[in-house]
Amino acid sequence: MLSSKHNRTELYDLRPRHKRFKCRTKDPYPDDARQNHRVKRQVNQVVAKKAFQLRCSSKDMAMLLDSASMRSANAVYQGSGLLAKNIHVPNNCRDTVQRMLEAGTPHCSVFFETAHTLLQRDFRRRYALIWLDYCGLIDGNKTFDIQPIADIPLAFQHMRRGEAVLAVTFSWRRTKSHALLARVKELLTESATKENYLVHEFQHKIYEKMLFVLVHVYTEGTPRPTPVASSDLGRRLRNVW
Ligand SMILES: C[S@@+](CC[C@H](N)C(=O)[O-])C[C@H]1O[C@@H](n2cnc3c(N)ncnc32)[C@H](O)[C@@H]1O
């Protein structure tokens, strides 16, 4: 488990290191209102199932965006077999980071920075799972240095070789859901191919004003991903919700 001392060091020391980092003081995501959101739970469950399918070892890592209640981190932690400290959670909102550290469960590595700067910081770091639950626009928000469209190609440079999964959510409030789906799939396919991944599977779900897309990739020379027994999956996910 990561000690809170380490987390606090990250919290207070990262800002000066990233001169352009514009943090948020208030989170735009209404975490409490979504606490019992059924679709959100389902989406996290889909990601957790995929994480289990990846057969992660204690050395593997995941990166995800979460809100203060750490619902996604909990789901992935319980579903995947990853060590909590190997689940990296960047967040650019000071208040949310503070609440994550206070809650402290699971003891994931919380970073007060954007997903982009976390990915850029260490080019050797590779993730089995990247879960970018933006719930925002694909073109992002320049004021806060949030640019999903730039994060995705970078994310593929940081995926584990062999099998890996990347999942994203976007809001389609300024476009048509199917136009956005086509754009996201093209971006994911191009970014994966550029890093020599083959696409095993796409999943998507359109809910309310959101689009969820998951892509399961693998590298040539590794066996094509195989399904896991549903009894194993049931046991692993029994305590997620
Ligand atoms: C939609 S919420 C995550 C919800 C969570 N996955 C759940 O299931 O409850 C996204 C969180 O990540 C933060 N965020 C969004 N884009 C980010 C980025 N590029 N880097 C860091 N944090 C980001 C938001 O402020 C918010 O706290």
The ligand as an SDF file (V2000), in Angstrom:
LIG
                    3D

 27 29  0  0  0  0  0  0  0  0999 V2000
  -16.2820   11.6640  -14.5770 C   0  0  0  0  0  0  0  0  0  0  0  0
  -15.2860   11.7320  -13.1960 S   0  0  0  0  0  0  0  0  0  0  0  0
  -14.8780   10.0330  -12.8770 C   0  0  0  0  0  0  0  0  0  0  0  0
  -16.0420    9.2340  -12.3760 C   0  0  0  0  0  0  0  0  0  0  0  0
  -15.6590    7.8740  -11.8450 C   0  0  0  0  0  0  0  0  0  0  0  0
  -14.9380    7.0960  -12.8300 N   0  0  0  0  0  0  0  0  0  0  0  0
  -16.8850    7.1090  -11.3550 C   0  0  0  0  0  0  0  0  0  0  0  0
  -17.1770    6.0230  -11.8770 O   0  0  0  0  0  0  0  0  0  0  0  0
  -17.5230    7.6010  -10.4360 O   0  0  0  0  0  0  0  0  0  0  0  0
  -13.7520   12.2990  -13.8460 C   0  0  0  0  0  0  0  0  0  0  0  0
  -12.8340   12.8830  -12.7910 C   0  0  0  0  0  0  0  0  0  0  0  0
  -11.5380   13.0780  -13.3690 O   0  0  0  0  0  0  0  0  0  0  0  0
  -11.1940   14.4720  -13.3930 C   0  0  0  0  0  0  0  0  0  0  0  0
  -10.5750   14.6580  -14.7120 N   0  0  0  0  0  0  0  0  0  0  0  0
  -11.1790   14.7590  -15.9150 C   0  0  0  0  0  0  0  0  0  0  0  0
  -10.2660   14.8090  -16.8960 N   0  0  0  0  0  0  0  0  0  0  0  0
   -9.0590   14.7210  -16.3040 C   0  0  0  0  0  0  0  0  0  0  0  0
   -7.7220   14.7000  -16.7870 C   0  0  0  0  0  0  0  0  0  0  0  0
   -7.4380   14.7540  -18.0910 N   0  0  0  0  0  0  0  0  0  0  0  0
   -6.7110   14.6060  -15.9080 N   0  0  0  0  0  0  0  0  0  0  0  0
   -6.9680   14.5370  -14.5720 C   0  0  0  0  0  0  0  0  0  0  0  0
   -8.2090   14.5320  -14.0520 N   0  0  0  0  0  0  0  0  0  0  0  0
   -9.2370   14.6330  -14.9070 C   0  0  0  0  0  0  0  0  0  0  0  0
  -12.5080   15.2190  -13.1630 C   0  0  0  0  0  0  0  0  0  0  0  0
  -12.2930   16.4380  -12.5080 O   0  0  0  0  0  0  0  0  0  0  0  0
  -13.2980   14.2280  -12.2940 C   0  0  0  0  0  0  0  0  0  0  0  0
  -12.9250   14.3430  -10.9400 O   0  0  0  0  0  0  0  0  0  0  0  0
  1  2  1  0
  2  3  1  0
  2 10  1  0
  3  4  1  0
  4  5  1  0
  5  6  1  0
  5  7  1  0
  7  8  2  0
  7  9  1  0
 10 11  1  0
 11 12  1  0
 11 26  1  0
 12 13  1  0
 13 14  1  0
 13 24  1  0
 14 15  1  0
 14 23  1  0
 15 16  2  0
 16 17  1  0
 17 18  1  0
 17 23  2  0
 18 19  1  0
 18 20  2  0
 20 21  1  0
 21 22  2  0
 22 23  1  0
 24 25  1  0
 24 26  1  0
 26 27  1  0
M  CHG  2   2   1   9  -1
M  END
$$$$
